[in-house]
Amino acid sequence: MAVKGNIRLAAILQKRMGKIKEAGFIPNAEIGTYKNKGLVLDSFPDNVIGNDELVLCSTLKGKLAQSAGKSIRVLVVWADETPVVVDQVEMVDES
């Protein structure tokens, strides 16, 4: 029974992803790296979004101050054409 459910779910997801691709869908959330000079998104690693072109959530400002200029991984949500850096993200340690 579980196998049939997985196959059905995969088919639905594949069909919806095709519709999104046809519509020219742009993701609403992305992962990137925040550095002193700005934001680098994983989807566009050669482009830097300057600090004057993005918005930081107030809870993140303290974390950036503590990072002492190091690069940190962040979650970015798009509000129309403005990237909003929401929070720091980290990989899960499975050990």
ChimeraX commands (.cxc) that place a marker at each C-alpha (Angstrom):
marker #1 position 0.00,0.00,0.00 radius 0.5
marker #1 position 2.74,2.48,0.90 radius 0.5
marker #1 position 4.48,1.96,-2.45 radius 0.5
marker #1 position 1.31,2.87,-4.38 radius 0.5
marker #1 position 0.94,6.02,-2.28 radius 0.5
marker #1 position 4.54,7.04,-2.93 radius 0.5
marker #1 position 4.16,6.49,-6.67 radius 0.5
marker #1 position 0.95,8.52,-6.74 radius 0.5
marker #1 position 2.54,11.35,-4.75 radius 0.5
marker #1 position 5.57,11.37,-7.07 radius 0.5
marker #1 position 3.29,11.58,-10.11 radius 0.5
marker #1 position 1.34,14.51,-8.63 radius 0.5
marker #1 position 4.54,16.37,-7.74 radius 0.5
marker #1 position 6.00,15.78,-11.19 radius 0.5
marker #1 position 2.84,17.09,-12.85 radius 0.5
marker #1 position 2.78,20.22,-10.65 radius 0.5
marker #1 position 6.49,20.89,-11.18 radius 0.5
marker #1 position 5.87,20.80,-14.93 radius 0.5
marker #1 position 3.11,23.40,-14.58 radius 0.5
marker #1 position 5.36,25.63,-12.48 radius 0.5
marker #1 position 8.18,25.35,-15.01 radius 0.5
marker #1 position 5.82,26.30,-17.85 radius 0.5
marker #1 position 4.59,29.35,-15.91 radius 0.5
marker #1 position 8.10,30.70,-15.36 radius 0.5
marker #1 position 7.85,30.27,-11.60 radius 0.5
marker #1 position 10.39,32.08,-9.42 radius 0.5
marker #1 position 11.01,30.58,-5.96 radius 0.5
marker #1 position 9.75,32.46,-2.91 radius 0.5
marker #1 position 12.48,31.20,-0.59 radius 0.5
marker #1 position 16.14,30.43,-1.13 radius 0.5
marker #1 position 19.32,29.64,0.75 radius 0.5
marker #1 position 22.33,31.90,0.47 radius 0.5
marker #1 position 25.45,33.15,2.18 radius 0.5
marker #1 position 25.56,36.52,3.89 radius 0.5
marker #1 position 28.95,38.23,3.88 radius 0.5
marker #1 position 30.10,41.72,4.84 radius 0.5
marker #1 position 29.75,42.91,1.26 radius 0.5
marker #1 position 26.24,41.51,0.83 radius 0.5
marker #1 position 24.25,38.41,-0.02 radius 0.5
marker #1 position 25.19,35.61,-2.41 radius 0.5
marker #1 position 22.33,33.27,-3.34 radius 0.5
marker #1 position 23.01,29.62,-4.09 radius 0.5
marker #1 position 21.00,29.98,-7.30 radius 0.5
marker #1 position 23.24,32.85,-8.53 radius 0.5
marker #1 position 26.68,32.26,-6.94 radius 0.5
marker #1 position 28.45,34.82,-9.14 radius 0.5
marker #1 position 26.21,37.77,-8.19 radius 0.5
marker #1 position 26.36,39.76,-4.96 radius 0.5
marker #1 position 23.25,41.55,-3.72 radius 0.5
marker #1 position 24.50,44.64,-1.92 radius 0.5
marker #1 position 23.44,45.55,1.59 radius 0.5
marker #1 position 21.52,48.51,0.19 radius 0.5
marker #1 position 19.40,46.15,-1.94 radius 0.5
marker #1 position 18.18,43.76,0.77 radius 0.5
marker #1 position 16.26,43.76,4.03 radius 0.5
marker #1 position 17.43,42.08,7.25 radius 0.5
marker #1 position 15.04,40.85,9.94 radius 0.5
marker #1 position 15.77,42.55,13.24 radius 0.5
marker #1 position 16.45,39.23,15.01 radius 0.5
marker #1 position 19.29,38.54,12.58 radius 0.5
marker #1 position 21.19,41.78,13.15 radius 0.5
marker #1 position 22.55,40.56,16.51 radius 0.5
marker #1 position 23.73,37.29,14.98 radius 0.5
marker #1 position 25.55,39.17,12.24 radius 0.5
marker #1 position 27.31,41.33,14.80 radius 0.5
marker #1 position 28.43,38.19,16.66 radius 0.5
marker #1 position 29.69,36.52,13.49 radius 0.5
marker #1 position 32.63,39.00,13.42 radius 0.5
marker #1 position 32.70,39.31,9.64 radius 0.5
marker #1 position 32.42,35.58,8.89 radius 0.5
marker #1 position 30.11,34.28,6.19 radius 0.5
marker #1 position 26.90,32.73,7.48 radius 0.5
marker #1 position 24.29,30.63,5.70 radius 0.5
marker #1 position 20.86,32.30,5.64 radius 0.5
marker #1 position 17.27,31.77,4.56 radius 0.5
marker #1 position 16.06,34.39,2.09 radius 0.5
marker #1 position 12.39,35.06,1.36 radius 0.5
marker #1 position 11.39,37.22,-1.58 radius 0.5
marker #1 position 8.91,40.07,-1.11 radius 0.5
marker #1 position 8.20,41.02,-4.71 radius 0.5
marker #1 position 11.70,41.90,-5.94 radius 0.5
marker #1 position 13.23,42.55,-2.51 radius 0.5
marker #1 position 15.25,39.80,-0.81 radius 0.5
marker #1 position 14.48,39.56,2.91 radius 0.5
marker #1 position 17.15,37.76,4.95 radius 0.5
marker #1 position 15.07,35.98,7.58 radius 0.5
marker #1 position 17.46,33.96,9.72 radius 0.5
marker #1 position 20.62,31.93,9.92 radius 0.5
marker #1 position 20.42,28.27,8.88 radius 0.5
marker #1 position 22.71,25.38,9.75 radius 0.5
marker #1 position 23.18,21.83,8.57 radius 0.5
marker #1 position 21.81,19.12,10.85 radius 0.5
marker #1 position 24.52,17.08,12.55 radius 0.5
marker #1 position 23.39,13.45,12.21 radius 0.5
marker #1 position 26.13,11.97,14.40 radius 0.5
marker link #1:1,2 radius 0.2
marker link #1:2,3 radius 0.2
marker link #1:3,4 radius 0.2
marker link #1:4,5 radius 0.2
marker link #1:5,6 radius 0.2
marker link #1:6,7 radius 0.2
marker link #1:7,8 radius 0.2
marker link #1:8,9 radius 0.2
marker link #1:9,10 radius 0.2
marker link #1:10,11 radius 0.2
marker link #1:11,12 radius 0.2
marker link #1:12,13 radius 0.2
marker link #1:13,14 radius 0.2
marker link #1:14,15 radius 0.2
marker link #1:15,16 radius 0.2
marker link #1:16,17 radius 0.2
marker link #1:17,18 radius 0.2
marker link #1:18,19 radius 0.2
marker link #1:19,20 radius 0.2
marker link #1:20,21 radius 0.2
marker link #1:21,22 radius 0.2
marker link #1:22,23 radius 0.2
marker link #1:23,24 radius 0.2
marker link #1:24,25 radius 0.2
marker link #1:25,26 radius 0.2
marker link #1:26,27 radius 0.2
marker link #1:27,28 radius 0.2
marker link #1:28,29 radius 0.2
marker link #1:29,30 radius 0.2
marker link #1:30,31 radius 0.2
marker link #1:31,32 radius 0.2
marker link #1:32,33 radius 0.2
marker link #1:33,34 radius 0.2
marker link #1:34,35 radius 0.2
marker link #1:35,36 radius 0.2
marker link #1:36,37 radius 0.2
marker link #1:37,38 radius 0.2
marker link #1:38,39 radius 0.2
marker link #1:39,40 radius 0.2
marker link #1:40,41 radius 0.2
marker link #1:41,42 radius 0.2
marker link #1:42,43 radius 0.2
marker link #1:43,44 radius 0.2
marker link #1:44,45 radius 0.2
marker link #1:45,46 radius 0.2
marker link #1:46,47 radius 0.2
marker link #1:47,48 radius 0.2
marker link #1:48,49 radius 0.2
marker link #1:49,50 radius 0.2
marker link #1:50,51 radius 0.2
marker link #1:51,52 radius 0.2
marker link #1:52,53 radius 0.2
marker link #1:53,54 radius 0.2
marker link #1:54,55 radius 0.2
marker link #1:55,56 radius 0.2
marker link #1:56,57 radius 0.2
marker link #1:57,58 radius 0.2
marker link #1:58,59 radius 0.2
marker link #1:59,60 radius 0.2
marker link #1:60,61 radius 0.2
marker link #1:61,62 radius 0.2
marker link #1:62,63 radius 0.2
marker link #1:63,64 radius 0.2
marker link #1:64,65 radius 0.2
marker link #1:65,66 radius 0.2
marker link #1:66,67 radius 0.2
marker link #1:67,68 radius 0.2
marker link #1:68,69 radius 0.2
marker link #1:69,70 radius 0.2
marker link #1:70,71 radius 0.2
marker link #1:71,72 radius 0.2
marker link #1:72,73 radius 0.2
marker link #1:73,74 radius 0.2
marker link #1:74,75 radius 0.2
marker link #1:75,76 radius 0.2
marker link #1:76,77 radius 0.2
marker link #1:77,78 radius 0.2
marker link #1:78,79 radius 0.2
marker link #1:79,80 radius 0.2
marker link #1:80,81 radius 0.2
marker link #1:81,82 radius 0.2
marker link #1:82,83 radius 0.2
marker link #1:83,84 radius 0.2
marker link #1:84,85 radius 0.2
marker link #1:85,86 radius 0.2
marker link #1:86,87 radius 0.2
marker link #1:87,88 radius 0.2
marker link #1:88,89 radius 0.2
marker link #1:89,90 radius 0.2
marker link #1:90,91 radius 0.2
marker link #1:91,92 radius 0.2
marker link #1:92,93 radius 0.2
marker link #1:93,94 radius 0.2
marker link #1:94,95 radius 0.2
view
